[in-house]
Amino acid sequence: MSRERSMVPAPEFRSYYGRPILKEPVWKTPDVPVYLFVGGLAGASAVLAEGAAATGRPGLEKVARVAAAGGAAAGTVALVHDLGRPERFLNMLRVFKTT
């Protein structure tokens, strides 16, 4: 049996006014993480396809380009679903901000 005991009291986590420390996300749970993840995979696949093209690997290039196109399409579908109406997505494409 150990004679050691903690010298520091156990921490007590609380926030002001009993509110949670982090706010709940306002976006739909499956849509936003899906299009961010799939969009990242699509971007990585596009870079991989360019690397395969530069090093002369046509099989890998074709697979990576198909994966990039499929990921971009799936991410677009998830984004449109999250926005609620396709007009909002089209408005996003129309607006260009230099900042």
C-alpha positions as CSV (number, residue, x, y, z in Angstrom):
1,M,0.0,0.0,0.0
2,S,1.3,3.4,-1.0
3,R,1.6,6.2,1.5
4,E,1.6,8.9,-1.2
5,R,-1.3,11.3,-1.6
6,S,-2.0,14.3,-3.8
7,M,-0.9,17.6,-2.3
8,V,-3.1,19.5,-4.8
9,P,-6.9,19.4,-4.6
10,A,-8.7,17.9,-7.6
11,P,-9.5,20.5,-10.2
12,E,-13.1,21.8,-10.5
13,F,-14.1,22.9,-14.0
14,R,-16.7,25.6,-14.2
15,S,-17.4,28.7,-16.2
16,Y,-19.1,32.0,-15.6
17,Y,-22.9,31.8,-15.0
18,G,-23.0,28.1,-15.4
19,R,-22.7,28.3,-19.2
20,P,-20.6,25.8,-21.2
21,I,-17.0,26.9,-21.9
22,L,-17.4,26.2,-25.7
23,K,-20.5,27.2,-27.7
24,E,-22.3,24.5,-29.6
25,P,-21.6,24.7,-33.3
26,V,-24.4,26.2,-35.4
27,W,-23.7,24.2,-38.5
28,K,-25.2,20.8,-39.2
29,T,-23.0,18.1,-37.7
30,P,-22.4,15.7,-40.6
31,D,-22.2,18.2,-43.4
32,V,-19.5,20.6,-42.5
33,P,-16.9,18.0,-41.3
34,V,-17.7,15.9,-44.3
35,Y,-17.1,18.6,-46.9
36,L,-14.0,19.8,-45.1
37,F,-12.5,16.3,-44.9
38,V,-13.5,15.3,-48.4
39,G,-12.2,18.6,-49.8
40,G,-8.9,18.1,-48.1
41,L,-8.7,14.6,-49.5
42,A,-9.5,16.0,-53.0
43,G,-6.8,18.6,-52.7
44,A,-4.2,16.1,-51.6
45,S,-5.3,13.7,-54.4
46,A,-4.8,16.6,-56.9
47,V,-1.3,17.2,-55.6
48,L,-0.6,13.5,-55.7
49,A,-1.8,13.4,-59.3
50,E,0.5,16.2,-60.3
51,G,3.4,14.5,-58.7
52,A,2.5,11.2,-60.5
53,A,2.3,13.1,-63.8
54,A,5.7,14.7,-63.2
55,T,7.4,11.4,-62.4
56,G,5.7,9.4,-65.2
57,R,3.3,7.2,-63.3
58,P,0.1,7.2,-65.5
59,G,-1.8,4.6,-63.4
60,L,-1.4,6.5,-60.2
61,E,-2.1,9.8,-62.0
62,K,-5.4,8.5,-63.3
63,V,-6.6,7.1,-60.0
64,A,-5.6,10.3,-58.1
65,R,-7.3,12.5,-60.6
66,V,-10.5,10.5,-60.4
67,A,-10.3,10.6,-56.5
68,A,-9.8,14.4,-56.7
69,A,-12.8,14.9,-59.0
70,G,-15.0,12.6,-56.9
71,G,-13.9,14.3,-53.7
72,A,-14.6,17.8,-55.1
73,A,-18.1,16.6,-56.3
74,A,-18.9,15.0,-52.9
75,G,-17.7,18.1,-51.0
76,T,-19.8,20.3,-53.2
77,V,-22.9,18.2,-52.6
78,A,-22.3,18.3,-48.8
79,L,-21.7,22.1,-48.9
80,V,-25.0,22.7,-50.9
81,H,-26.8,20.5,-48.4
82,D,-25.4,22.5,-45.5
83,L,-26.3,25.8,-47.1
84,G,-29.9,24.6,-47.6
85,R,-30.6,26.0,-51.0
86,P,-28.5,25.8,-54.2
87,E,-29.0,29.5,-54.8
88,R,-26.7,30.2,-51.8
89,F,-24.0,28.1,-53.3
90,L,-24.3,29.9,-56.6
91,N,-24.1,33.2,-54.8
92,M,-20.9,32.1,-53.1
93,L,-19.4,31.5,-56.5
94,R,-20.5,34.9,-57.7
95,V,-19.0,36.9,-54.9
96,F,-15.2,37.7,-55.0
97,K,-13.5,39.5,-52.1
98,T,-10.0,40.7,-52.4
99,T,-9.5,40.6,-48.6
